[in-house]
Amino acid sequence: MPETVTITREDGVATITVDRPDSLNALNVATLEALDRTLDETEDVRALVLTGAGENAFVAGADISYMKELSVEEAMAYAELGHRVCDRIATHDAPAIAAVNGYAFGGGCELALACDLRVASENAVLGQTEIDLGIVPGWGGTQRLSRLVGDAAARRMVFLGERLDAESAAEIGLVGEVVPQEELDSVVDEMAHQLAAKPRFALAAAKEALNQVHESHQSAGLAYERRLWSGLFGTADQREGMEAFVEKRDPDFE
Ligand code: COA
């Protein structure tokens, strides 16, 4: 099977690319496991960049074709894997930048949320779109999103499943900045190299301390989220929402 995650390293900066462009870089189990393995190779790096292969997508989410028939137990295992990867990025000693180069929906938006900083290209579109599949964000989104953009904006995104263009995402603080598509790589590369040049232990301590602001309540919230998310598998709306996506039609919810 072709490797669906690639890594390049230069001057202490590791760039990890989800490389499954035919599925708009959707994160199936193999790709999440590849991301997990790839993170093993980044212990010594000083800055991480995450991005997606191709012109159109950062990561279009968890893999809907895979998810649509999952049982509650299987969904829990998938949630745990997604959480594991996101948590490893969020707690990595090195700061992580999401170079959001296109669609970042559902699990893709959550992958970006797990990073410390988000830079979007003008063509990026972001959203927690799970509601239209009959589920809710399950890889940290319910917890990390509201901490970043505030409760009201998070509720709006999660309840309505809105797809925000890059400028709208910047207005609510979901991305830190928006740059022309052709400049994204160089802007992120420069930022990553600036971070890599900072004192490593101070940066790690700064990240740990900033993470601590939310930590005491967040772990309980994440466990809660996993239970809620997995419990939706098997509901008629989950089956219908995902079936409709795969069959390229509008869902007919109960
Ligand atoms: N899971 C699995 N496959 C996905 C996917 C996902 N999350 N997102 C896109 N794909 C696949 C499509 O099924 C399609 O595969 P096919 O060529 O075998 O039919 C391919 O990627 C291209 O997607 P397509 O929908 O044809 O491209 P588009 O440009 O018309 O639309 C999106 C792009 C991103 C707007 C649309 O694919 C979409 O809405 N995806 C789902 C996003 C989502 O809800 N993600 C949250 C999941 S938790």
Residues whose N, C-alpha, C, O or C-beta is under 5 A from the ligand:
A	BS01	COA	D22 S23 L24 A26 A60 G61 A62 D63 I64 S65 Y103 F105 G106 G107 T129
